[in-house]
Amino acid sequence: MTGPYWAVIALLAAAAFLIRVAGLAAGGRIRASRHAWILDDLPGLIVVSLVASSLAGQPWPTWIAAGIAFGVGAMTNHVILTMAAGVAAFAGLAWLAG
């Protein structure tokens, strides 16, 4: 590889490192502020946003399977059982629709 390739690799590595350091610094400042409660709820909010964006534009069997998975998760609070119920519901609904 030539010099410009190594320069791009070094620049990208430095940028990735600085992004992580900035995240650590921002997280530390948020933990010390009155907005620390946001970090406690952040993992759940990220999961909800990923699921919501995944469901956008999906057909009705996907929405029904997601609702079934939500119900099982709310009743049992068991991750593996929730995933299994959602997959089984989706497979059954896809089989019925197809």
A tleap script that builds the chain and sets N, CA, C and O, in Angstrom:
source leaprc.protein.ff14SB
mol = sequence {
  NMET THR GLY PRO TYR TRP ALA VAL ILE ALA
  LEU LEU ALA ALA ALA ALA PHE LEU ILE ARG
  VAL ALA GLY LEU ALA ALA GLY GLY ARG ILE
  ARG ALA SER ARG HIE ALA TRP ILE LEU ASP
  ASP LEU PRO GLY LEU ILE VAL VAL SER LEU
  VAL ALA SER SER LEU ALA GLY GLN PRO TRP
  PRO THR TRP ILE ALA ALA GLY ILE ALA PHE
  GLY VAL GLY ALA MET THR ASN HIE VAL ILE
  LEU THR MET ALA ALA GLY VAL ALA ALA PHE
  ALA GLY LEU ALA TRP LEU ALA CGLY
}
set mol.1.N position { 0.847 -1.182 0.000 }
set mol.1.CA position { 0.000 0.000 0.000 }
set mol.1.C position { 0.885 1.236 0.000 }
set mol.1.O position { 2.012 1.227 0.497 }
set mol.2.N position { 0.343 2.281 -0.567 }
set mol.2.CA position { 1.104 3.526 -0.662 }
set mol.2.C position { 0.795 4.429 0.523 }
set mol.2.O position { -0.086 4.148 1.335 }
set mol.3.N position { 1.536 5.508 0.595 }
set mol.3.CA position { 1.408 6.468 1.690 }
set mol.3.C position { 0.017 7.042 1.869 }
set mol.3.O position { -0.448 7.138 3.005 }
set mol.4.N position { -0.678 7.435 0.792 }
set mol.4.CA position { -2.018 7.992 0.984 }
set mol.4.C position { -3.005 7.000 1.626 }
set mol.4.O position { -3.885 7.397 2.389 }
set mol.5.N position { -2.847 5.712 1.306 }
set mol.5.CA position { -3.735 4.722 1.925 }
set mol.5.C position { -3.499 4.649 3.433 }
set mol.5.O position { -4.444 4.603 4.220 }
set mol.6.N position { -2.226 4.641 3.819 }
set mol.6.CA position { -1.901 4.599 5.240 }
set mol.6.C position { -2.365 5.874 5.936 }
set mol.6.O position { -2.775 5.828 7.096 }
set mol.7.N position { -2.309 6.986 5.260 }
set mol.7.CA position { -2.777 8.244 5.851 }
set mol.7.C position { -4.278 8.202 6.091 }
set mol.7.O position { -4.751 8.665 7.129 }
set mol.8.N position { -5.025 7.659 5.154 }
set mol.8.CA position { -6.473 7.538 5.331 }
set mol.8.C position { -6.793 6.583 6.481 }
set mol.8.O position { -7.679 6.858 7.290 }
set mol.9.N position { -6.073 5.464 6.553 }
set mol.9.CA position { -6.285 4.509 7.640 }
set mol.9.C position { -5.991 5.159 8.990 }
set mol.9.O position { -6.758 4.996 9.940 }
set mol.10.N position { -4.884 5.894 9.076 }
set mol.10.CA position { -4.527 6.568 10.329 }
set mol.10.C position { -5.556 7.627 10.695 }
set mol.10.O position { -5.905 7.768 11.867 }
set mol.11.N position { -6.045 8.370 9.715 }
set mol.11.CA position { -7.051 9.397 9.973 }
set mol.11.C position { -8.361 8.778 10.463 }
set mol.11.O position { -8.976 9.286 11.401 }
set mol.12.N position { -8.781 7.703 9.841 }
set mol.12.CA position { -10.006 7.033 10.271 }
set mol.12.C position { -9.855 6.413 11.660 }
set mol.12.O position { -10.791 6.448 12.458 }
set mol.13.N position { -8.700 5.855 11.947 }
set mol.13.CA position { -8.452 5.296 13.277 }
set mol.13.C position { -8.491 6.388 14.339 }
set mol.13.O position { -9.073 6.202 15.407 }
set mol.14.N position { -7.869 7.526 14.042 }
set mol.14.CA position { -7.882 8.647 14.987 }
set mol.14.C position { -9.303 9.175 15.187 }
set mol.14.O position { -9.693 9.498 16.309 }
set mol.15.N position { -10.071 9.261 14.110 }
set mol.15.CA position { -11.454 9.735 14.222 }
set mol.15.C position { -12.290 8.773 15.056 }
set mol.15.O position { -13.082 9.215 15.889 }
set mol.16.N position { -12.132 7.472 14.851 }
set mol.16.CA position { -12.877 6.486 15.628 }
set mol.16.C position { -12.513 6.577 17.103 }
set mol.16.O position { -13.386 6.493 17.967 }
set mol.17.N position { -11.241 6.747 17.392 }
set mol.17.CA position { -10.796 6.880 18.777 }
set mol.17.C position { -11.370 8.145 19.416 }
set mol.17.O position { -11.852 8.108 20.548 }
set mol.18.N position { -11.318 9.252 18.697 }
set mol.18.CA position { -11.815 10.514 19.247 }
set mol.18.C position { -13.329 10.484 19.472 }
set mol.18.O position { -13.823 11.085 20.425 }
set mol.19.N position { -14.061 9.793 18.607 }
set mol.19.CA position { -15.504 9.660 18.799 }
set mol.19.C position { -15.791 8.904 20.091 }
set mol.19.O position { -16.698 9.271 20.838 }
set mol.20.N position { -15.024 7.855 20.354 }
set mol.20.CA position { -15.231 7.077 21.577 }
set mol.20.C position { -14.853 7.877 22.815 }
set mol.20.O position { -15.554 7.812 23.825 }
set mol.21.N position { -13.771 8.619 22.759 }
set mol.21.CA position { -13.349 9.446 23.887 }
set mol.21.C position { -14.386 10.535 24.149 }
set mol.21.O position { -14.707 10.823 25.301 }
set mol.22.N position { -14.906 11.136 23.089 }
set mol.22.CA position { -15.935 12.164 23.256 }
set mol.22.C position { -17.196 11.568 23.890 }
set mol.22.O position { -17.833 12.213 24.723 }
set mol.23.N position { -17.561 10.334 23.499 }
set mol.23.CA position { -18.711 9.678 24.106 }
set mol.23.C position { -18.496 9.408 25.580 }
set mol.23.O position { -19.408 9.596 26.385 }
set mol.24.N position { -17.308 8.972 25.943 }
set mol.24.CA position { -17.002 8.746 27.361 }
set mol.24.C position { -17.054 10.047 28.154 }
set mol.24.O position { -17.584 10.083 29.264 }
set mol.25.N position { -16.506 11.108 27.585 }
set mol.25.CA position { -16.516 12.397 28.272 }
set mol.25.C position { -17.940 12.921 28.425 }
set mol.25.O position { -18.310 13.417 29.489 }
set mol.26.N position { -18.734 12.813 27.369 }
set mol.26.CA position { -20.124 13.284 27.442 }
set mol.26.C position { -20.915 12.448 28.440 }
set mol.26.O position { -21.713 12.992 29.204 }
set mol.27.N position { -20.702 11.117 28.444 }
set mol.27.CA position { -21.394 10.257 29.397 }
set mol.27.C position { -21.031 10.598 30.825 }
set mol.27.O position { -21.893 10.596 31.703 }
set mol.28.N position { -19.765 10.891 31.067 }
set mol.28.CA position { -19.340 11.291 32.412 }
set mol.28.C position { -19.965 12.599 32.849 }
set mol.28.O position { -20.355 12.751 34.007 }
set mol.29.N position { -20.063 13.543 31.931 }
set mol.29.CA position { -20.687 14.825 32.276 }
set mol.29.C position { -22.184 14.668 32.510 }
set mol.29.O position { -22.746 15.321 33.389 }
set mol.30.N position { -22.832 13.806 31.731 }
set mol.30.CA position { -24.268 13.594 31.934 }
set mol.30.C position { -24.507 12.902 33.268 }
set mol.30.O position { -25.453 13.244 33.978 }
set mol.31.N position { -23.659 11.929 33.623 }
set mol.31.CA position { -23.817 11.225 34.907 }
set mol.31.C position { -23.699 12.181 36.086 }
set mol.31.O position { -24.347 11.983 37.114 }
set mol.32.N position { -22.880 13.211 35.943 }
set mol.32.CA position { -22.686 14.173 37.023 }
set mol.32.C position { -23.743 15.271 37.021 }
set mol.32.O position { -23.765 16.095 37.936 }
set mol.33.N position { -24.618 15.305 36.020 }
set mol.33.CA position { -25.608 16.374 35.940 }
set mol.33.C position { -26.964 15.899 36.447 }
set mol.33.O position { -27.116 14.756 36.878 }
set mol.34.N position { -27.945 16.793 36.387 }
set mol.34.CA position { -29.296 16.435 36.816 }
set mol.34.C position { -30.027 15.611 35.758 }
set mol.34.O position { -31.160 15.190 35.988 }
set mol.35.N position { -29.409 15.376 34.616 }
set mol.35.CA position { -30.012 14.589 33.544 }
set mol.35.C position { -29.530 13.136 33.561 }
set mol.35.O position { -29.654 12.439 32.554 }
set mol.36.N position { -28.991 12.676 34.668 }
set mol.36.CA position { -28.451 11.317 34.763 }
set mol.36.C position { -29.523 10.252 34.561 }
set mol.36.O position { -29.207 9.136 34.149 }
set mol.37.N position { -30.775 10.571 34.842 }
set mol.37.CA position { -31.863 9.599 34.684 }
set mol.37.C position { -32.013 9.163 33.229 }
set mol.37.O position { -32.534 8.080 32.961 }
set mol.38.N position { -31.570 9.977 32.303 }
set mol.38.CA position { -31.684 9.633 30.880 }
set mol.38.C position { -30.855 8.383 30.571 }
set mol.38.O position { -31.289 7.528 29.799 }
set mol.39.N position { -29.677 8.273 31.166 }
set mol.39.CA position { -28.819 7.125 30.900 }
set mol.39.C position { -29.427 5.830 31.420 }
set mol.39.O position { -29.163 4.763 30.865 }
set mol.40.N position { -30.237 5.900 32.478 }
set mol.40.CA position { -30.877 4.694 33.008 }
set mol.40.C position { -31.908 4.145 32.034 }
set mol.40.O position { -32.062 2.928 31.925 }
set mol.41.N position { -32.610 5.008 31.330 }
set mol.41.CA position { -33.660 4.589 30.407 }
set mol.41.C position { -33.174 4.417 28.975 }
set mol.41.O position { -33.937 3.958 28.125 }
set mol.42.N position { -31.946 4.766 28.689 }
set mol.42.CA position { -31.452 4.755 27.317 }
set mol.42.C position { -31.457 3.382 26.640 }
set mol.42.O position { -31.859 3.311 25.478 }
set mol.43.N position { -31.040 2.288 27.282 }
set mol.43.CA position { -31.068 0.991 26.580 }
set mol.43.C position { -32.470 0.591 26.126 }
set mol.43.O position { -32.638 0.116 25.003 }
set mol.44.N position { -33.464 0.773 26.968 }
set mol.44.CA position { -34.832 0.449 26.579 }
set mol.44.C position { -35.338 1.335 25.459 }
set mol.44.O position { -36.046 0.870 24.566 }
set mol.45.N position { -34.981 2.607 25.501 }
set mol.45.CA position { -35.406 3.526 24.446 }
set mol.45.C position { -34.781 3.161 23.106 }
set mol.45.O position { -35.422 3.292 22.063 }
set mol.46.N position { -33.541 2.708 23.131 }
set mol.46.CA position { -32.878 2.306 21.892 }
set mol.46.C position { -33.565 1.078 21.304 }
set mol.46.O position { -33.787 1.015 20.095 }
set mol.47.N position { -33.904 0.102 22.148 }
set mol.47.CA position { -34.581 -1.100 21.663 }
set mol.47.C position { -35.943 -0.741 21.079 }
set mol.47.O position { -36.306 -1.237 20.012 }
set mol.48.N position { -36.697 0.112 21.763 }
set mol.48.CA position { -38.019 0.508 21.264 }
set mol.48.C position { -37.896 1.221 19.923 }
set mol.48.O position { -38.694 0.977 19.018 }
set mol.49.N position { -36.909 2.095 19.786 }
set mol.49.CA position { -36.759 2.811 18.514 }
set mol.49.C position { -36.350 1.866 17.390 }
set mol.49.O position { -36.793 2.036 16.254 }
set mol.50.N position { -35.519 0.879 17.684 }
set mol.50.CA position { -35.144 -0.092 16.653 }
set mol.50.C position { -36.325 -0.952 16.219 }
set mol.50.O position { -36.503 -1.221 15.031 }
set mol.51.N position { -37.128 -1.378 17.183 }
set mol.51.CA position { -38.306 -2.186 16.850 }
set mol.51.C position { -39.315 -1.355 16.065 }
set mol.51.O position { -39.870 -1.827 15.072 }
set mol.52.N position { -39.555 -0.129 16.501 }
set mol.52.CA position { -40.531 0.717 15.816 }
set mol.52.C position { -40.102 1.008 14.383 }
set mol.52.O position { -40.930 0.972 13.473 }
set mol.53.N position { -38.836 1.290 14.175 }
set mol.53.CA position { -38.378 1.564 12.807 }
set mol.53.C position { -38.381 0.291 11.961 }
set mol.53.O position { -38.551 0.363 10.744 }
set mol.54.N position { -38.196 -0.866 12.585 }
set mol.54.CA position { -38.256 -2.123 11.842 }
set mol.54.C position { -39.676 -2.466 11.417 }
set mol.54.O position { -39.877 -3.075 10.366 }
set mol.55.N position { -40.663 -2.083 12.222 }
set mol.55.CA position { -42.054 -2.402 11.905 }
set mol.55.C position { -42.671 -1.464 10.871 }
set mol.55.O position { -43.692 -1.788 10.265 }
set mol.56.N position { -42.062 -0.321 10.673 }
set mol.56.CA position { -42.629 0.646 9.728 }
set mol.56.C position { -42.689 0.042 8.336 }
set mol.56.O position { -41.677 -0.407 7.799 }
set mol.57.N position { -43.872 0.034 7.761 }
set mol.57.CA position { -44.056 -0.451 6.402 }
set mol.57.C position { -44.140 -1.962 6.271 }
set mol.57.O position { -44.136 -2.482 5.155 }
set mol.58.N position { -44.215 -2.669 7.370 }
set mol.58.CA position { -44.301 -4.126 7.316 }
set mol.58.C position { -45.755 -4.571 7.144 }
set mol.58.O position { -46.666 -3.824 7.499 }
set mol.59.N position { -45.988 -5.761 6.613 }
set mol.59.CA position { -47.358 -6.257 6.438 }
set mol.59.C position { -47.986 -6.653 7.782 }
set mol.59.O position { -47.307 -6.717 8.806 }
set mol.60.N position { -49.303 -6.916 7.749 }
set mol.60.CA position { -50.046 -7.170 8.982 }
set mol.60.C position { -49.565 -8.381 9.762 }
set mol.60.O position { -49.626 -8.334 10.991 }
set mol.61.N position { -49.086 -9.477 9.146 }
set mol.61.CA position { -48.604 -10.588 9.986 }
set mol.61.C position { -47.435 -10.187 10.892 }
set mol.61.O position { -47.313 -10.683 12.012 }
set mol.62.N position { -46.594 -9.304 10.410 }
set mol.62.CA position { -45.465 -8.851 11.215 }
set mol.62.C position { -45.946 -8.073 12.426 }
set mol.62.O position { -45.430 -8.257 13.528 }
set mol.63.N position { -46.935 -7.202 12.231 }
set mol.63.CA position { -47.476 -6.409 13.333 }
set mol.63.C position { -48.178 -7.296 14.357 }
set mol.63.O position { -48.043 -7.084 15.563 }
set mol.64.N position { -48.922 -8.281 13.880 }
set mol.64.CA position { -49.612 -9.180 14.811 }
set mol.64.C position { -48.593 -9.999 15.601 }
set mol.64.O position { -48.735 -10.165 16.812 }
set mol.65.N position { -47.575 -10.508 14.924 }
set mol.65.CA position { -46.530 -11.275 15.616 }
set mol.65.C position { -45.805 -10.403 16.639 }
set mol.65.O position { -45.476 -10.868 17.731 }
set mol.66.N position { -45.559 -9.153 16.293 }
set mol.66.CA position { -44.921 -8.233 17.244 }
set mol.66.C position { -45.827 -7.988 18.438 }
set mol.66.O position { -45.349 -7.910 19.570 }
set mol.67.N position { -47.128 -7.865 18.202 }
set mol.67.CA position { -48.064 -7.696 19.309 }
set mol.67.C position { -48.110 -8.916 20.211 }
set mol.67.O position { -48.178 -8.788 21.433 }
set mol.68.N position { -48.072 -10.094 19.615 }
set mol.68.CA position { -48.051 -11.324 20.409 }
set mol.68.C position { -46.763 -11.396 21.233 }
set mol.68.O position { -46.792 -11.727 22.419 }
set mol.69.N position { -45.655 -11.089 20.604 }
set mol.69.CA position { -44.379 -11.091 21.328 }
set mol.69.C position { -44.397 -10.071 22.461 }
set mol.69.O position { -43.880 -10.337 23.546 }
set mol.70.N position { -44.988 -8.908 22.215 }
set mol.70.CA position { -45.091 -7.893 23.261 }
set mol.70.C position { -45.931 -8.406 24.428 }
set mol.70.O position { -45.569 -8.222 25.590 }
set mol.71.N position { -47.044 -9.045 24.113 }
set mol.71.CA position { -47.900 -9.582 25.163 }
set mol.71.C position { -47.205 -10.650 25.987 }
set mol.71.O position { -47.299 -10.655 27.215 }
set mol.72.N position { -46.505 -11.557 25.312 }
set mol.72.CA position { -45.771 -12.608 26.034 }
set mol.72.C position { -44.670 -11.990 26.889 }
set mol.72.O position { -44.449 -12.410 28.025 }
set mol.73.N position { -43.989 -11.001 26.344 }
set mol.73.CA position { -42.939 -10.339 27.115 }
set mol.73.C position { -43.472 -9.600 28.320 }
set mol.73.O position { -42.850 -9.606 29.382 }
set mol.74.N position { -44.625 -8.958 28.164 }
set mol.74.CA position { -45.219 -8.230 29.290 }
set mol.74.C position { -45.703 -9.191 30.372 }
set mol.74.O position { -45.613 -8.880 31.560 }
set mol.75.N position { -46.216 -10.357 29.971 }
set mol.75.CA position { -46.736 -11.314 30.953 }
set mol.75.C position { -45.625 -12.116 31.636 }
set mol.75.O position { -45.698 -12.379 32.836 }
set mol.76.N position { -44.597 -12.504 30.876 }
set mol.76.CA position { -43.603 -13.423 31.431 }
set mol.76.C position { -42.287 -12.766 31.821 }
set mol.76.O position { -41.588 -13.272 32.698 }
set mol.77.N position { -41.936 -11.659 31.194 }
set mol.77.CA position { -40.643 -10.998 31.396 }
set mol.77.C position { -39.488 -11.979 31.125 }
set mol.77.O position { -38.474 -11.971 31.823 }
set mol.78.N position { -39.661 -12.803 30.119 }
set mol.78.CA position { -38.671 -13.822 29.753 }
set mol.78.C position { -38.277 -13.591 28.297 }
set mol.78.O position { -39.106 -13.728 27.397 }
set mol.79.N position { -37.020 -13.243 28.066 }
set mol.79.CA position { -36.570 -12.831 26.740 }
set mol.79.C position { -36.659 -13.966 25.724 }
set mol.79.O position { -37.166 -13.768 24.620 }
set mol.80.N position { -36.175 -15.143 26.084 }
set mol.80.CA position { -36.145 -16.244 25.124 }
set mol.80.C position { -37.555 -16.702 24.787 }
set mol.80.O position { -37.851 -16.989 23.628 }
set mol.81.N position { -38.425 -16.774 25.783 }
set mol.81.CA position { -39.811 -17.149 25.532 }
set mol.81.C position { -40.506 -16.109 24.641 }
set mol.81.O position { -41.307 -16.463 23.776 }
set mol.82.N position { -40.197 -14.841 24.857 }
set mol.82.CA position { -40.761 -13.776 24.033 }
set mol.82.C position { -40.313 -13.904 22.581 }
set mol.82.O position { -41.126 -13.785 21.664 }
set mol.83.N position { -39.018 -14.148 22.371 }
set mol.83.CA position { -38.513 -14.314 21.003 }
set mol.83.C position { -39.119 -15.541 20.342 }
set mol.83.O position { -39.502 -15.497 19.173 }
set mol.84.N position { -39.204 -16.627 21.081 }
set mol.84.CA position { -39.769 -17.852 20.519 }
set mol.84.C position { -41.233 -17.656 20.142 }
set mol.84.O position { -41.671 -18.118 19.089 }
set mol.85.N position { -41.990 -16.975 20.999 }
set mol.85.CA position { -43.403 -16.731 20.702 }
set mol.85.C position { -43.555 -15.829 19.482 }
set mol.85.O position { -44.424 -16.067 18.643 }
set mol.86.N position { -42.725 -14.804 19.373 }
set mol.86.CA position { -42.791 -13.919 18.218 }
set mol.86.C position { -42.444 -14.621 16.923 }
set mol.86.O position { -43.114 -14.422 15.909 }
set mol.87.N position { -41.407 -15.439 16.945 }
set mol.87.CA position { -41.012 -16.172 15.741 }
set mol.87.C position { -42.081 -17.195 15.359 }
set mol.87.O position { -42.417 -17.339 14.183 }
set mol.88.N position { -42.615 -17.906 16.363 }
set mol.88.CA position { -43.662 -18.892 16.079 }
set mol.88.C position { -44.917 -18.217 15.537 }
set mol.88.O position { -45.545 -18.723 14.607 }
set mol.89.N position { -45.281 -17.080 16.112 }
set mol.89.CA position { -46.457 -16.360 15.630 }
set mol.89.C position { -46.248 -15.874 14.203 }
set mol.89.O position { -47.146 -15.980 13.367 }
set mol.90.N position { -45.062 -15.339 13.925 }
set mol.90.CA position { -44.790 -14.859 12.572 }
set mol.90.C position { -44.801 -16.014 11.570 }
set mol.90.O position { -45.364 -15.894 10.483 }
set mol.91.N position { -44.178 -17.130 11.940 }
set mol.91.CA position { -44.149 -18.286 11.037 }
set mol.91.C position { -45.556 -18.816 10.789 }
set mol.91.O position { -45.906 -19.153 9.658 }
set mol.92.N position { -46.359 -18.888 11.844 }
set mol.92.CA position { -47.736 -19.368 11.664 }
set mol.92.C position { -48.572 -18.431 10.822 }
set mol.92.O position { -49.331 -18.877 9.961 }
set mol.93.N position { -48.442 -17.142 11.058 }
set mol.93.CA position { -49.217 -16.175 10.270 }
set mol.93.C position { -48.745 -16.126 8.820 }
set mol.93.O position { -49.557 -15.994 7.904 }
set mol.94.N position { -47.442 -16.233 8.612 }
set mol.94.CA position { -46.934 -16.255 7.231 }
set mol.94.C position { -47.418 -17.510 6.498 }
set mol.94.O position { -47.728 -17.457 5.308 }
set mol.95.N position { -47.481 -18.637 7.212 }
set mol.95.CA position { -47.961 -19.875 6.614 }
set mol.95.C position { -49.450 -19.767 6.270 }
set mol.95.O position { -49.885 -20.242 5.221 }
set mol.96.N position { -50.232 -19.135 7.165 }
set mol.96.CA position { -51.662 -18.958 6.893 }
set mol.96.C position { -51.911 -17.991 5.734 }
set mol.96.O position { -52.817 -18.197 4.926 }
set mol.97.N position { -51.100 -16.939 5.663 }
set mol.97.CA position { -51.296 -15.929 4.614 }
set mol.97.C position { -50.773 -16.406 3.272 }
set mol.97.O position { -51.242 -15.950 2.229 }
set mol.98.N position { -49.825 -17.302 3.280 }
set mol.98.CA position { -49.201 -17.711 2.012 }
set mol.98.C position { -49.725 -18.980 1.529 }
set mol.98.O position { -49.305 -19.461 0.476 }
savepdb mol mol.pdb
quit
